[in-house]
């Protein structure tokens, strides 16, 4: 039967190479991570370093398990704040880039102020935000400020990077502005938009952490950044490392989720997501 015919040798080789490539992407990072943990533990053990200076990896894991109720609640607060900032940055950045595409005068008038927001350190803005806004709104605003510009810049770049030959073809066929935007500009800009969102995901978490440190929130509504600062004040260094570990894992998970979304949307047609031989 035709459906039972064996795959050609070239296709089998391509599949094997693709599987080997995926395997390398897992094995090498895991190897480096395990080597780093072993080296860390060896330095602490043979150097007789006290826990209040540098705790070992086993102590950090025990602290993470013991303090999980407190740290997980704080992690939830920080992630929710980062999510709010990310959503606001995604909507605001894409919408403003679309407005820029429709009106160059608007782009000339507003883009310099967006750049000012990007280059101003969020740790310097946070105290001002806390004066003029409620605490939670100020923290979300700081996360939005950090994540906003990459979405705006990448979306604007994508909308301006449309193939001029395709744009001319749309003009020859008398396509309306809406049709050009929907069927040409947005699909062409989609890889750039998704790239900006991947950057913004991690930056929103950074902005939320910086704003939480500046806010100094306490109590049940405090975020993970406050737990880090609290542990530093009390010289509870193992808990500090455990909180930092949770933040790192959260950042990796955010990036991987956004990368999966990007791959799912681009994998059938864009070169950046097509399966490579190497």
N, C-alpha and C positions, 0 to 999 in steps of 0.2 A: 504494500500500500504506500501511497505517496507520503502520507503523514508519518510513516515509520522510517523514512529514509534517514540515514545517518547525516549529521552535520558535516559540511565540507571541512577539510583540515584547517583552512584559513580561519573559518568562523570558530572552530574549537580553540585554535591558538589565541584568537582575540579574547574569547571568554576566559581562557586560562590566565592571560595577561591581566585582564580586568580584575579577576579574583585575587591574583597575586598583588596587584596594586592596592586593593582594599585591605588586604592582610597586612601589608607594610605600613599602611596608615594607622593601623591599630597597634602593631607590635612595637614599632620604634618609639612612639610616645610613651607606651606603657613601660618599655625598658628604661627609658630616660627617667621616668617618674620613680620607678623602683630603685634605680641606682641612686637617685637624689635622696630618697628616704633612708636608704641604707647608709649613705655617707653622712647624712644628718645625725642619725642615731649613733654612728660610730664616733663622730666628733664630740657629741654630748657625753657619751659613755667614757671614752678614753681620756677626754679632756677634763673629766669631773666637773662639768659646768653645772652650777646650781639651777634649779627650775625657774627661779625668779629672774635669771638672765637669759637662758635659752632652754626651754623644755624640750624633751625628746619627743619623737613622733608618737610613741606609745602613750605617753602621758597626755599628749594633746588629744588623742582619740578617746582615752578614758574620760577626760574632762568634757569632751563633746557629748559623750553618752550620758554622763552624770548631769550636765547642765542643759540637756536637750530641751526640756520644757520651756526654760527661759529663753534660750537662744533661738529656738524655732519660732516662738511667738514674735520675737524681735525681727527675725528674718522675714516673717510674713508682713510686718509693717513696712519694712524697707522695700520689699518686692512690690507691694501694692502702690507705694509712692512712686517707685520707678516706672511701674506700668502706667500710672496716670500721666506722668511726665512724657513717657514714650508715645502714648496715644495722642496727647496734645501736640507733641512735636511732629508726629507723622501727618496728622490732619493739617496743622498749620503750615508746615513746610511744603507739602504737596500743593495745598490750595494757593499759597502765596506764589509758588513757582508757576502755577497755571496763570495767575494774574499777571506775573511778569511777562509770560509769553504773549499775552494778549495786548499788553501795553508796555512798550519800552520806556516811556516816560515814568511810569510807576516803578519800574526796575531801577532806573537811575535815581529816583527819589528815595527809595526805601532800602536798597541793597547796602549802602554804606552803614546804616544803622544796624542791620543784621550782622555785618562784619564786626561792628563795635561790640555787640553782645557776645560774639564768639571769642574775641581776643581778650575780653575782660575776665579775670579769674573769678570763678563762681564763689570762691571762699571770701572774696571781697564784696560781692553783691549780696550774699546771704544775710549779713547783719542788717542791711538796709531793707531787704524784703521782710524780715521779721519785725521791723518797726511799722511798716505800712500795711502789712497783710496779716491775717490770722496765721498761726503757726503752720498748720497743715497746708494751707494754700501757699505759703511762702516756700515750704520744702518742695512742693510739686512744681512751683514756678522755677526754682533753681534747677530741678531735673529737666524741665522743659527747655530752659535757656541753653543748657549744655548740649542737649540732643537735637535742638531745632536746626542749627545751621548745616550740619551734614546732610540732612534730608533736603533742605532748601537748595543747597549748592549742587548736590548730585541730580536732583530732579530738574533744576534749571539747565544743567549741562546736558542731560539726556534729551530734553525738549529741543535744545539748540543743536543737537548732533544728528538730526534727521538727514538721511541721504538726499542730497539736492536733486538727484535725478528722479527719485520717487516723489519728492515735493513738486517738481515740475510736471510729472505725470498727473498728479492730483489736480494741479491747476489747469492742465489741458482738458481734463474731464469735468471742469467746472464744479469741483467739490466745494461744498460750503466749509466755513471755518470749523463748525462742529464736526463734520465728517472727517476733515483732515486731522483734527485733534483726536477723535475717537479711533480712527482706523490706521493712522500713520504715526502721529507724534507720541501718543501714549504707549503703543506697543514698542516703538523704538526706544522710548525712555525707560521702559520697565526694568531692564537690567541695572540701569543707573539708580533708579528709585530703590530697588531692593538692596543694592550695595549701600546706599545711604541709610536705609533702615537697619541693616546689620551693624553699621557703625553706631547709629543712634541707640540701639538696644543696650550696648555696654556703657555708653556715655550717660544714659539716663540713670543707670545704677550708680555711676560715679557721682553724678550731680546730687542724687538723693542722699548718698553717704556724706558728701561734703556739707550739704545743708543741714543734715541731722546733727553733725558735729557742731556746727555753728549754733544750731538751735538749742543744743544741750537738753533735749527732751528727756523727761524722767517718767517713771510710772509704767502702767500697763500699755500706754500708747507709744513707748519709746522704741526706736529702731535699733538695728544691729550696730550702727555706728556709735550710738550712745553706750552700748555694752562694751565696745572696744575701749572707748575713753574711760568708762567706769573701771574696767579691769586694769587699765594703765595707772589710774590714780591709786588703786588698791594693791598694786604690784601683783595682781593675779594674772601673771603672764600666760599660763596655760589656757585660761579662758580667752584671753586676747587672741592667741594663736588659733583656738577653735573657732572663734567668730570670724577671723580672717579667712580660715579655711572654708567656712560656709559662704562667705562673700565670693571667694574665688570660684567655688563650685556653681554658685548662682550665676555668675558672669559667663562661665563656660556653657551652662545649660541655655541661657538666653541666646548666646551666639549660635549654638547648635540648632535650636528651634528655628531661628530666623534663617539660618543656612538651609535647613530642610525645606522651609516654605519657598525660599528662592529657587532651590533645585527643582521642587515640584512644579513651579510655574514656568521654568525655563528649560527643563531637561529635554523637551521634544523639539526645540527649534533654535536655541541660542548656543553659540559656540562655547561660551563659558561653562555651560552645564552638560555639554555632550560628552559621552564617555571617550576618554583618551586611551591610546594604546600603551603609553608609558606611565 
